[in-house]
Every structure is written in structure tokens, then in C-alpha cells.
Amino acid sequence: MRGWLFKAAQNARNWQKRYCILRPEGIFYFSDDKSLSDPRGIIPILGLISLSLATTTAAQKKMPTRFCFSINRRNPKTPSDDFCRLFAAESEEQKLWWLAAIRLAKVSKYMNNKK
């Protein structure tokens, strides 16, 4: 899956529109859809503990849309690798597609590692 999402900075105060690609290794995000060889960052799929809808109002976090979700990752071996990332889609449908695709990728990655 690929497309545009808003991604919150780590302080959740600033949001940037990022072109995102879901691959087996994780979610790769880019500044634009032209320079796909140089990702701005990667969110690994393995180790995700939850995907959830953001419950704060758009005004509280200055969210760009009301179609927000969070990705949480926990690594018990290295707690410094734990994180929570906020994303916002441009529509409810787009948000649901991303959530479904990430869940599927997470299960697929987990099953492949069990072999």
C-alpha cells in the first residue's frame, strides 16, 4: 500500500505530509512521491504492539484531519526503542485501508518469523 498521510513530529505539535509506502519491513515515509530511493524514516512492522485510533480532538493536537491513528511499538529488550507515532489520513476510508493493511503486514511478518 502507498499514499499520502500526515505524520506528526515526535512532539506531536508539528505535522508534515509524507508519502508512505508499506513494505514487509515496515512503513517507509518520504518527503514526496518522486524521490523514493531516500526515505526520511522507517517504522518497523515487527514489534508493533498496537494500532489505534487517536482519541484526542483535532484541536488539542493541531491534527490536520479528524482521521487519525497511532502506531505503538514496544521492544522489551531495548525500551529506548519504544515509540508512538501519530498519523492522519485525508478520509475515513483511507484511514481504515491503512489500518487494515498494517495489521495484515504485522501478522504476515510475525508468521514468517515463526518459520
Buried (B, 14 or more C-beta within 10 A) or exposed (E): BBBEBBBBEEEBEEBEBBBBBBEEEBBBBBEEEEEEEEBBEEBBBBBBEEBEEBEEEBEEBEBBBEBBBBBBBBBEEEEEEEBBBBBBBBEEEBBBBBBEBBEEBBEEBEEEEEE
